[in-house]
Amino acid sequence: MCLTAAAFAAFLNIIAFDRIEQQDGRVIVHATTREAHWVARGDEWCTMAPQIDRMIRFASN
């Protein structure tokens, strides 16, 4: 999943500051279940979190 830089900034603004970490060119959002790593790709910020969550759900069935 990818978001434009403006949409990503809006997303980060609604998350508690203590749940956001920046390191090595990525932004890590510490969610309740696991972390979501966001990486810049051109003008967008992308994460594999939805795909990882889906794989985990199917693997546990």
Residue, then its C-alpha position, 0 to 999 in steps of 0.5 A: m500500500c502506498l500513500t502520497a507524501a501529503a496523505f502520509a503526513a495527514f496519517l501520521n498527524i492522527i497517530a500518537f507521537d510516541r508510536i512513531e519512530q524514524q530510522d534508516g530512511r523509514v518511518i516505523v509505526h508501532a501498532t497494537t499488534r505489530e509494527a508497520h514500516w513505511v519506506a519512501r519510494g519517489d513521491e510516495w510512502c509505501t508499506m507491506a503491512p496489509q499484505i503481511d497481515r493478510m498472510i498471517r491471517f491465512a496461515s493461522n487458519 
